[in-house]
Amino acid sequence: MWVITFAHMAALANRLTELRTAAGLSMAEVADHCGVTRETVRRWERGLAEIRTDDMKIVLAKLLGVTVGQLLGCRHENCGLNGVDGC
């Protein structure tokens, strides 16, 4: 289980925006893929709402081509793979 503290929400918000734009995806495309509204994605990216479930973090990470650890801010290539945390 990945726990996000308030301090990590702002970093996650910036990281999500960075990854989404690097992938060339709109908020609407992310929302459609995740089964949420565009407003929900906007709130995630502004740090106003938490990505509540581990399943949703996994879906987002796969969509954006990163591990969950990397989505949550780890910059190591192997972060979150095979139990390797490194962060």
The first five atom37 places (N, CA, C, CB, O) and aatype in JSON, in Angstrom:
{
  "aatype": [12, 17, 19, 9, 16, 13, 0, 8, 12, 0, 0, 10, 0, 2, 1, 10, 16, 6, 10, 1, 16, 0, 0, 7, 10, 15, 12, 0, 6, 19, 0, 3, 8, 4, 7, 19, 16, 1, 6, 16, 19, 1, 1, 17, 6, 1, 7, 10, 0, 6, 9, 1, 16, 3, 3, 12, 11, 9, 19, 10, 0, 11, 10, 10, 7, 19, 16, 19, 7, 5, 10, 10, 7, 4, 1, 8, 6, 2, 4, 7, 10, 2, 7, 19, 3, 7, 4],
  "atom_mask": [
    [1, 1, 1, 1, 1],
    [1, 1, 1, 1, 1],
    [1, 1, 1, 1, 1],
    [1, 1, 1, 1, 1],
    [1, 1, 1, 1, 1],
    [1, 1, 1, 1, 1],
    [1, 1, 1, 1, 1],
    [1, 1, 1, 1, 1],
    [1, 1, 1, 1, 1],
    [1, 1, 1, 1, 1],
    [1, 1, 1, 1, 1],
    [1, 1, 1, 1, 1],
    [1, 1, 1, 1, 1],
    [1, 1, 1, 1, 1],
    [1, 1, 1, 1, 1],
    [1, 1, 1, 1, 1],
    [1, 1, 1, 1, 1],
    [1, 1, 1, 1, 1],
    [1, 1, 1, 1, 1],
    [1, 1, 1, 1, 1],
    [1, 1, 1, 1, 1],
    [1, 1, 1, 1, 1],
    [1, 1, 1, 1, 1],
    [1, 1, 1, 0, 1],
    [1, 1, 1, 1, 1],
    [1, 1, 1, 1, 1],
    [1, 1, 1, 1, 1],
    [1, 1, 1, 1, 1],
    [1, 1, 1, 1, 1],
    [1, 1, 1, 1, 1],
    [1, 1, 1, 1, 1],
    [1, 1, 1, 1, 1],
    [1, 1, 1, 1, 1],
    [1, 1, 1, 1, 1],
    [1, 1, 1, 0, 1],
    [1, 1, 1, 1, 1],
    [1, 1, 1, 1, 1],
    [1, 1, 1, 1, 1],
    [1, 1, 1, 1, 1],
    [1, 1, 1, 1, 1],
    [1, 1, 1, 1, 1],
    [1, 1, 1, 1, 1],
    [1, 1, 1, 1, 1],
    [1, 1, 1, 1, 1],
    [1, 1, 1, 1, 1],
    [1, 1, 1, 1, 1],
    [1, 1, 1, 0, 1],
    [1, 1, 1, 1, 1],
    [1, 1, 1, 1, 1],
    [1, 1, 1, 1, 1],
    [1, 1, 1, 1, 1],
    [1, 1, 1, 1, 1],
    [1, 1, 1, 1, 1],
    [1, 1, 1, 1, 1],
    [1, 1, 1, 1, 1],
    [1, 1, 1, 1, 1],
    [1, 1, 1, 1, 1],
    [1, 1, 1, 1, 1],
    [1, 1, 1, 1, 1],
    [1, 1, 1, 1, 1],
    [1, 1, 1, 1, 1],
    [1, 1, 1, 1, 1],
    [1, 1, 1, 1, 1],
    [1, 1, 1, 1, 1],
    [1, 1, 1, 0, 1],
    [1, 1, 1, 1, 1],
    [1, 1, 1, 1, 1],
    [1, 1, 1, 1, 1],
    [1, 1, 1, 0, 1],
    [1, 1, 1, 1, 1],
    [1, 1, 1, 1, 1],
    [1, 1, 1, 1, 1],
    [1, 1, 1, 0, 1],
    [1, 1, 1, 1, 1],
    [1, 1, 1, 1, 1],
    [1, 1, 1, 1, 1],
    [1, 1, 1, 1, 1],
    [1, 1, 1, 1, 1],
    [1, 1, 1, 1, 1],
    [1, 1, 1, 0, 1],
    [1, 1, 1, 1, 1],
    [1, 1, 1, 1, 1],
    [1, 1, 1, 0, 1],
    [1, 1, 1, 1, 1],
    [1, 1, 1, 1, 1],
    [1, 1, 1, 0, 1],
    [1, 1, 1, 1, 1]
  ],
  "atom_positions": [
    [[0.84, -1.18, 0.0], [0.0, 0.0, 0.0], [0.88, 1.24, 0.0], [-0.95, 0.0, 1.21], [1.84, 1.33, 0.76]],
    [[0.55, 2.19, -0.84], [1.29, 3.45, -0.91], [0.48, 4.51, -0.19], [1.57, 3.87, -2.39], [-0.7, 4.72, -0.5]],
    [[1.1, 5.16, 0.76], [0.42, 6.19, 1.55], [0.95, 7.55, 1.11], [0.64, 5.98, 3.08], [2.16, 7.74, 0.99]],
    [[0.05, 8.48, 0.86], [0.43, 9.82, 0.46], [0.11, 10.77, 1.61], [-0.29, 10.25, -0.84], [-1.04, 10.87, 2.02]],
    [[1.12, 11.45, 2.12], [0.91, 12.44, 3.16], [0.59, 13.77, 2.5], [2.15, 12.55, 4.09], [0.76, 13.94, 1.29]],
    [[0.14, 14.72, 3.31], [-0.16, 16.05, 2.78], [1.06, 16.66, 2.11], [-0.67, 16.97, 3.91], [0.95, 17.31, 1.07]],
    [[2.22, 16.45, 2.7], [3.46, 17.01, 2.14], [3.76, 16.45, 0.76], [4.64, 16.73, 3.08], [4.34, 17.13, -0.08]],
    [[3.36, 15.2, 0.52], [3.62, 14.58, -0.78], [2.58, 14.95, -1.83], [3.68, 13.08, -0.62], [2.83, 14.78, -3.03]],
    [[1.42, 15.45, -1.41], [0.35, 15.75, -2.38], [0.78, 16.81, -3.39], [-0.91, 16.2, -1.65], [0.47, 16.69, -4.58]],
    [[1.47, 17.85, -2.94], [1.89, 18.91, -3.86], [2.92, 18.36, -4.85], [2.49, 20.1, -3.08], [2.87, 18.68, -6.03]],
    [[3.84, 17.55, -4.35], [4.84, 16.96, -5.25], [4.18, 16.02, -6.25], [5.91, 16.19, -4.43], [4.53, 16.01, -7.43]],
    [[3.23, 15.23, -5.78], [2.51, 14.33, -6.67], [1.73, 15.13, -7.71], [1.55, 13.42, -5.87], [1.7, 14.75, -8.88]],
    [[1.11, 16.21, -7.3], [0.34, 17.05, -8.23], [1.25, 17.53, -9.36], [-0.29, 18.25, -7.5], [0.89, 17.43, -10.54]],
    [[2.41, 18.06, -9.01], [3.35, 18.54, -10.02], [3.85, 17.39, -10.9], [4.54, 19.24, -9.36], [3.97, 17.53, -12.12]],
    [[4.14, 16.27, -10.28], [4.65, 15.11, -11.01], [3.6, 14.58, -11.99], [5.06, 13.99, -10.03], [3.92, 14.24, -13.13]],
    [[2.35, 14.51, -11.55], [1.28, 14.04, -12.42], [1.13, 14.94, -13.64], [-0.05, 13.97, -11.64], [1.0, 14.46, -14.76]],
    [[1.14, 16.23, -13.42], [1.04, 17.18, -14.53], [2.22, 17.01, -15.48], [0.98, 18.63, -14.01], [2.05, 16.98, -16.7]],
    [[3.42, 16.9, -14.92], [4.64, 16.72, -15.72], [4.57, 15.45, -16.57], [5.87, 16.66, -14.8], [4.86, 15.48, -17.76]],
    [[4.17, 14.35, -15.96], [4.09, 13.07, -16.67], [2.99, 13.08, -17.72], [3.86, 11.94, -15.68], [3.17, 12.56, -18.82]],
    [[1.85, 13.67, -17.39], [0.73, 13.72, -18.34], [1.09, 14.53, -19.57], [-0.52, 14.32, -17.67], [0.83, 14.1, -20.7]],
    [[1.69, 15.69, -19.36], [2.04, 16.52, -20.51], [3.17, 15.89, -21.33], [2.45, 17.93, -20.05], [3.17, 15.98, -22.56]],
    [[4.12, 15.24, -20.65], [5.2, 14.55, -21.38], [4.65, 13.42, -22.24], [6.24, 13.99, -20.4], [5.19, 13.12, -23.3]],
    [[3.57, 12.8, -21.77], [2.94, 11.71, -22.53], [2.02, 12.24, -23.62], [2.16, 10.81, -21.59], [1.5, 11.46, -24.42]],
    [[1.82, 13.56, -23.66], [0.97, 14.15, -24.68], [-0.51, 13.9, -24.46], [0.0, 0.0, 0.0], [-1.3, 13.88, -25.41]],
    [[-0.88, 13.71, -23.2], [-2.28, 13.41, -22.87], [-2.98, 14.64, -22.29], [-2.37, 12.24, -21.87], [-2.37, 15.43, -21.56]],
    [[-4.24, 14.78, -22.61], [-5.05, 15.85, -22.01], [-5.64, 15.34, -20.69], [-6.18, 16.32, -22.98], [-5.65, 14.14, -20.42]],
    [[-6.13, 16.26, -19.89], [-6.82, 15.86, -18.66], [-8.02, 14.99, -18.99], [-7.27, 17.11, -17.86], [-8.3, 14.02, -18.28]],
    [[-8.72, 15.32, -20.05], [-9.9, 14.54, -20.45], [-9.51, 13.11, -20.83], [-10.62, 15.22, -21.63], [-10.24, 12.17, -20.51]],
    [[-8.39, 12.94, -21.51], [-7.95, 11.59, -21.88], [-7.58, 10.77, -20.65], [-6.75, 11.67, -22.84], [-7.92, 9.59, -20.57]],
    [[-6.9, 11.39, -19.7], [-6.56, 10.7, -18.46], [-7.84, 10.33, -17.71], [-5.64, 11.58, -17.56], [-7.98, 9.21, -17.22]],
    [[-8.77, 11.27, -17.64], [-10.04, 11.03, -16.96], [-10.79, 9.87, -17.59], [-10.9, 12.3, -16.98], [-11.29, 8.99, -16.88]],
    [[-10.89, 9.86, -18.91], [-11.59, 8.77, -19.6], [-10.93, 7.43, -19.32], [-11.61, 9.03, -21.11], [-11.63, 6.44, -19.06]],
    [[-9.62, 7.38, -19.37], [-8.89, 6.14, -19.13], [-9.1, 5.63, -17.7], [-7.4, 6.34, -19.41], [-9.18, 4.42, -17.47]],
    [[-9.18, 6.56, -16.76], [-9.29, 6.2, -15.34], [-10.72, 6.05, -14.85], [-8.59, 7.23, -14.5], [-10.96, 5.59, -13.74]],
    [[-11.68, 6.45, -15.68], [-13.07, 6.34, -15.28], [-13.48, 7.39, -14.25], [0.0, 0.0, 0.0], [-14.34, 7.14, -13.41]],
    [[-12.85, 8.56, -14.33], [-13.19, 9.67, -13.44], [-13.5, 10.88, -14.3], [-12.03, 9.98, -12.42], [-13.37, 10.83, -15.52]],
    [[-13.9, 11.96, -13.67], [-14.19, 13.18, -14.42], [-12.92, 14.0, -14.64], [-15.24, 14.03, -13.67], [-11.92, 13.82, -13.95]],
    [[-12.98, 14.88, -15.62], [-11.86, 15.79, -15.87], [-11.62, 16.65, -14.63], [-12.15, 16.68, -17.11], [-10.47, 16.98, -14.32]],
    [[-12.68, 17.02, -13.95], [-12.55, 17.82, -12.72], [-11.74, 17.07, -11.66], [-13.95, 18.17, -12.16], [-10.95, 17.68, -10.95]],
    [[-11.91, 15.77, -11.56], [-11.14, 14.97, -10.61], [-9.65, 15.03, -10.96], [-11.62, 13.5, -10.6], [-8.81, 15.22, -10.07]],
    [[-9.32, 14.88, -12.24], [-7.93, 14.95, -12.66], [-7.38, 16.34, -12.37], [-7.79, 14.62, -14.16], [-6.24, 16.48, -11.92]],
    [[-8.16, 17.37, -12.63], [-7.74, 18.75, -12.34], [-7.43, 18.91, -10.86], [-8.82, 19.76, -12.77], [-6.44, 19.53, -10.49]],
    [[-8.28, 18.34, -10.01], [-8.07, 18.43, -8.56], [-6.82, 17.67, -8.13], [-9.3, 17.9, -7.82], [-6.1, 18.12, -7.25]],
    [[-6.56, 16.51, -8.74], [-5.32, 15.77, -8.46], [-4.11, 16.63, -8.81], [-5.28, 14.44, -9.24], [-3.16, 16.72, -8.04]],
    [[-4.17, 17.26, -9.99], [-3.03, 18.03, -10.48], [-2.82, 19.33, -9.71], [-3.2, 18.33, -11.94], [-1.72, 19.89, -9.74]],
    [[-3.81, 19.81, -9.03], [-3.67, 21.01, -8.2], [-3.41, 20.68, -6.74], [-4.92, 21.87, -8.3], [-3.24, 21.58, -5.91]],
    [[-3.38, 19.4, -6.42], [-3.15, 18.98, -5.04], [-4.34, 19.18, -4.14], [0.0, 0.0, 0.0], [-4.2, 19.26, -2.92]],
    [[-5.53, 19.28, -4.73], [-6.75, 19.51, -3.97], [-7.48, 18.23, -3.61], [-7.68, 20.41, -4.74], [-8.39, 18.23, -2.78]],
    [[-7.08, 17.14, -4.23], [-7.71, 15.84, -3.96], [-6.65, 14.76, -4.02], [-8.85, 15.55, -4.98], [-5.68, 14.85, -4.77]],
    [[-6.84, 13.76, -3.21], [-5.92, 12.63, -3.15], [-6.34, 11.55, -4.14], [-5.86, 12.06, -1.71], [-7.53, 11.31, -4.34]],
    [[-5.35, 10.9, -4.74], [-5.63, 9.71, -5.54], [-5.82, 8.62, -4.5], [-4.46, 9.37, -6.59], [-4.85, 8.11, -3.95]],
    [[-7.05, 8.25, -4.24], [-7.4, 7.49, -3.05], [-7.05, 6.01, -3.06], [-8.81, 7.63, -2.82], [-6.73, 5.46, -2.0]],
    [[-7.11, 5.37, -4.18], [-6.9, 3.91, -4.15], [-5.59, 3.51, -4.81], [-8.06, 3.2, -4.85], [-5.11, 4.16, -5.74]],
    [[-5.02, 2.43, -4.3], [-3.81, 1.89, -4.91], [-4.09, 1.47, -6.34], [-3.28, 0.7, -4.09], [-3.23, 1.63, -7.21]],
    [[-5.27, 0.92, -6.59], [-5.62, 0.5, -7.95], [-5.56, 1.69, -8.92], [-7.03, -0.13, -7.97], [-5.07, 1.55, -10.04]],
    [[-6.05, 2.85, -8.49], [-6.03, 4.03, -9.35], [-4.6, 4.5, -9.58], [-6.88, 5.17, -8.74], [-4.26, 4.94, -10.68]],
    [[-3.75, 4.4, -8.56], [-2.33, 4.77, -8.72], [-1.67, 3.85, -9.74], [-1.58, 4.7, -7.36], [-0.85, 4.29, -10.55]],
    [[-2.02, 2.57, -9.71], [-1.47, 1.6, -10.66], [-1.95, 1.92, -12.08], [-1.87, 0.16, -10.27], [-1.15, 1.91, -13.01]],
    [[-3.23, 2.21, -12.24], [-3.78, 2.54, -13.55], [-3.09, 3.79, -14.1], [-5.32, 2.78, -13.46], [-2.7, 3.81, -15.27]],
    [[-2.93, 4.81, -13.28], [-2.27, 6.04, -13.72], [-0.81, 5.78, -14.11], [-2.34, 7.11, -12.63], [-0.34, 6.26, -15.14]],
    [[-0.12, 5.03, -13.27], [1.29, 4.75, -13.54], [1.44, 4.02, -14.88], [1.9, 3.9, -12.39], [2.3, 4.37, -15.69]],
    [[0.61, 3.02, -15.11], [0.67, 2.27, -16.38], [0.38, 3.18, -17.56], [-0.31, 1.09, -16.37], [1.06, 3.13, -18.58]],
    [[-0.64, 4.02, -17.43], [-1.0, 4.95, -18.5], [0.16, 5.88, -18.83], [-2.24, 5.76, -18.11], [0.41, 6.19, -19.99]],
    [[0.87, 6.32, -17.79], [1.94, 7.3, -17.97], [3.31, 6.65, -18.2], [2.01, 8.2, -16.75], [4.3, 7.35, -18.41]],
    [[3.36, 5.32, -18.16], [4.59, 4.61, -18.47], [5.65, 4.66, -17.39], [0.0, 0.0, 0.0], [6.85, 4.65, -17.68]],
    [[5.21, 4.72, -16.13], [6.13, 4.76, -14.99], [5.68, 3.77, -13.94], [6.22, 6.2, -14.39], [4.58, 3.22, -14.02]],
    [[6.53, 3.53, -12.93], [6.1, 2.72, -11.8], [5.29, 3.59, -10.85], [7.33, 2.08, -11.06], [5.31, 4.82, -10.96]],
    [[4.59, 2.96, -9.92], [3.85, 3.74, -8.92], [4.83, 4.57, -8.09], [3.01, 2.8, -8.01], [4.55, 5.72, -7.77]],
    [[5.97, 3.98, -7.76], [6.98, 4.72, -7.01], [7.41, 5.98, -7.74], [0.0, 0.0, 0.0], [7.54, 7.05, -7.13]],
    [[7.62, 5.86, -9.05], [8.0, 7.03, -9.84], [6.86, 8.03, -9.93], [8.42, 6.6, -11.25], [7.1, 9.24, -9.88]],
    [[5.63, 7.56, -10.05], [4.47, 8.45, -10.05], [4.43, 9.26, -8.76], [3.17, 7.65, -10.23], [4.1, 10.45, -8.77]],
    [[4.77, 8.6, -7.66], [4.71, 9.26, -6.35], [5.94, 10.11, -6.05], [4.54, 8.23, -5.27], [6.05, 10.69, -4.97]],
    [[6.87, 10.18, -7.02], [7.98, 11.11, -6.86], [9.37, 10.54, -6.86], [0.0, 0.0, 0.0], [10.33, 11.31, -6.87]],
    [[9.52, 9.22, -6.85], [10.84, 8.63, -6.87], [11.43, 8.82, -8.27], [10.79, 7.12, -6.48], [10.75, 8.6, -9.27]],
    [[12.68, 9.22, -8.33], [13.34, 9.46, -9.63], [14.23, 8.29, -10.06], [14.17, 10.73, -9.56], [14.82, 8.34, -11.14]],
    [[14.32, 7.23, -9.23], [15.14, 6.08, -9.58], [14.42, 5.21, -10.62], [15.47, 5.24, -8.33], [13.21, 5.01, -10.53]],
    [[15.15, 4.72, -11.58], [14.56, 3.93, -12.66], [13.89, 2.66, -12.15], [15.63, 3.56, -13.68], [12.86, 2.25, -12.68]],
    [[14.47, 2.02, -11.11], [13.92, 0.75, -10.62], [13.01, 0.92, -9.41], [15.05, -0.19, -10.28], [12.67, -0.07, -8.76]],
    [[12.63, 2.11, -9.09], [11.81, 2.37, -7.91], [10.46, 1.65, -8.01], [11.6, 3.88, -7.73], [9.72, 1.82, -8.98]],
    [[10.19, 0.85, -7.01], [8.91, 0.16, -6.95], [8.87, -1.15, -7.71], [0.0, 0.0, 0.0], [7.85, -1.84, -7.69]],
    [[9.95, -1.52, -8.38], [9.97, -2.78, -9.12], [10.54, -3.89, -8.26], [10.78, -2.63, -10.41], [11.56, -3.71, -7.6]],
    [[9.88, -5.04, -8.26], [10.35, -6.21, -7.54], [10.65, -5.93, -6.06], [11.58, -6.74, -8.21], [11.59, -6.48, -5.49]],
    [[9.85, -5.06, -5.47], [10.03, -4.76, -4.06], [11.17, -3.81, -3.76], [0.0, 0.0, 0.0], [11.46, -3.54, -2.6]],
    [[11.84, -3.29, -4.8], [12.93, -2.35, -4.6], [12.36, -0.96, -4.45], [13.94, -2.41, -5.78], [11.7, -0.45, -5.36]],
    [[12.59, -0.35, -3.31], [12.05, 0.99, -3.1], [13.07, 2.04, -3.49], [11.63, 1.17, -1.65], [12.8, 2.85, -4.37]],
    [[14.21, 2.06, -2.87], [15.27, 2.97, -3.25], [15.03, 4.43, -2.96], [0.0, 0.0, 0.0], [15.9, 5.26, -3.24]],
    [[13.9, 4.79, -2.41], [13.6, 6.19, -2.15], [13.43, 6.45, -0.67], [12.35, 6.62, -2.89], [13.17, 7.58, -0.26]]
  ]
}
